[in-house]
Amino acid sequence: MHLSARARAIRPSVTIAIDSRAKELRAAGEHVINLSAGEPDFPTPDFIKQAGIAAIEQDFTRYTPAAGIRELREAIAAKHEADNGVHYDWDEIVVSGGGKHALFNTFMAICDPGDQVIIPAPYWVSYPEMVQLAGGEPVIVETTEETGFKLTADQLRAVIGPRTRAVVINSPNNPTGAVYSREELDALAGVCADAGLWMVTDELYEHLIYEGEHVSIAALRPEYRERTVLINGVSKAFAMTGWRIGWSASPRPLAKAIAAIQSQATSAVNSIAQKAALAALTGPRDAVTAMREEYRRRRDLLVEGLNRLPGIRCPRPGGAFYVFCSVAGVLGRQLGGRRVEDDVALAEVLLEEARIAVVPGTAFGAPGYLRFSYATSPDDLREALARLERLLA
Ligand SMILES: Cc1ncc(COP(=O)(O)O)c(C=O)c1O
C-alpha cells in the first residue's frame, strides 16, 4: 500500500505504548494511577458550559467565518491587551482547533522546504513532527537542569544558520514547568530580531504560574511583536481541552496567510465552542484562580514526596502542571525482576509493577527523566508516592 513519504516519516509517539497498556490494565480492573495526562482533571466551569448550551438552543449552529466570529476575536484581542500588554487588531487573530492546530497552521505558513526551526529540548512532543509535516527541518537544542531547562541567548546564537527561519519558545513549559523571566525572553528575542527570525511563542500555560510572572515576548518591544506568532488557547486555563479552541495572534500579513490555510483545510472551529470560549474570556476568573491554587498545593505535595525517594531529583517548577525529575540515580538498578537501563524501561516498570503511568523523558527529547502530571487528585498523588516508595525500597 502506498503511503506518502510524509506519512512514513511521522514517528509513533513514545507515549502511545504506555497509554495503551495503562488502558488495558484499567479495563482488566486494575487501579492504575494516571500521571501521564496533559489535561486538567477539573470540569469546565459552569458558566462556560451554559454558554455552550445557550448557543445550541439559540441555533447558533452554522458555519462561521473561517478565522472565527468577530466577537471572539475581539475578546481575544482585548485579553492580550489587558493581560499581556500587547495590542492586536481583531483581524490579526485566527481562532483554530486548539493551540495545536494554531501551531500547525503557523508552521505551514512560515516554512518552505528545508527551512529550519529551532526547538529547545525538552520539548512538547508535537513541535518537531509539525515542523516536518510543514516541510521544515527541526533543529533540536538541548537545555540542561543547570539553566532550569531554559534556552540561553548564547545557545541560540550558536545554532542560527542561513536556513534558520524560526524558534519555538514555550513558557510555562511542557514538560519541565520552566518559566522564562522577562530578561531571558528579551535576550532571546534580541538574537531573533538581529537574525530576522520568527518567534513562535507557545503561551498555553500562561495562567498556571506559581512563581514568577508570565511575559509575552510580543509585548516587550514593537519590533518583537512584528516577528512573533503568539499561540494561546482556553484548554489549560479554563479546563476546556475537549472544546478545541485556541488561536494565533500575529502581524496582519501572516494572520491572513494562516486564515487562508485554515479556510481551505478545516474552515472554522465549531460555532458552539466559539461561544463557550467567548464566555470564558469575558467572564469571571475565580475558577481559574481556584484551580491554580489547587495545582500549586499538588505541585508541592508531589515535589516534596519525589525528592524523599532514593535516586530521584525533582526541581520545583514555576508553572504548568508537570514536574520533570531526574531518575539517573535509579537507572541501572534491578527493579521488578529486571535491570532498568533507561527512562523508557523505568516507565514500563512503574506501570507493570506499581500501576503508575508516567511519560519517559525520551518522548520529549530528554532521556534520563520522567514527567509526572499533577492534574490529578491529591489522593492519587499520595497513593502514587506510596507505591513508588515501596517499589524503590
Ligand atoms: C505546550 C503545549 N502547547 C500546545 C498544546 C495544545 O493544546 P490545545 O490544542 O488543547 O490548545 C499543548 C497541549 O498539551 C501543550 O502542552
The ligand as a Tripos MOL2 file, in Angstrom:
@<TRIPOS>MOLECULE
LIG
   16    16     1     0     0
SMALL
NO_CHARGES

@<TRIPOS>ATOM
      1 C1          2.9300   23.1260   25.2550 C.3       1 LIG1
      2 C2          1.6070   22.8590   24.6380 C.ar      1 LIG1
      3 N1          1.2350   23.5930   23.5840 N.ar      1 LIG1
      4 C3          0.0630   23.4010   22.9850 C.ar      1 LIG1
      5 C4         -0.8060   22.4390   23.4200 C.ar      1 LIG1
      6 C5         -2.0890   22.2800   22.6630 C.3       1 LIG1
      7 O1         -3.2230   22.4090   23.4380 O.3       1 LIG1
      8 P1         -4.6510   22.5980   22.7630 P.3       1 LIG1
      9 O2         -4.5500   22.1410   21.3490 O.co2     1 LIG1
     10 O3         -5.5800   21.7820   23.5770 O.co2     1 LIG1
     11 O4         -4.9620   24.0680   22.8310 O.co2     1 LIG1
     12 C6         -0.4570   21.6190   24.4940 C.ar      1 LIG1
     13 C7         -1.3470   20.5240   24.9300 C.2       1 LIG1
     14 O5         -0.9670   19.5910   25.5850 O.2       1 LIG1
     15 C8          0.7740   21.8460   25.1320 C.ar      1 LIG1
     16 O6          1.1550   21.1170   26.1870 O.3       1 LIG1
@<TRIPOS>BOND
     1     1     2 1
     2     2     3 ar
     3     2    15 ar
     4     3     4 ar
     5     4     5 ar
     6     5     6 1
     7     5    12 ar
     8     6     7 1
     9     7     8 1
    10     8     9 2
    11     8    10 1
    12     8    11 1
    13    12    13 1
    14    12    15 ar
    15    13    14 2
    16    15    16 1
@<TRIPOS>SUBSTRUCTURE
     1 LIG1         1 GROUP 0 **** ****
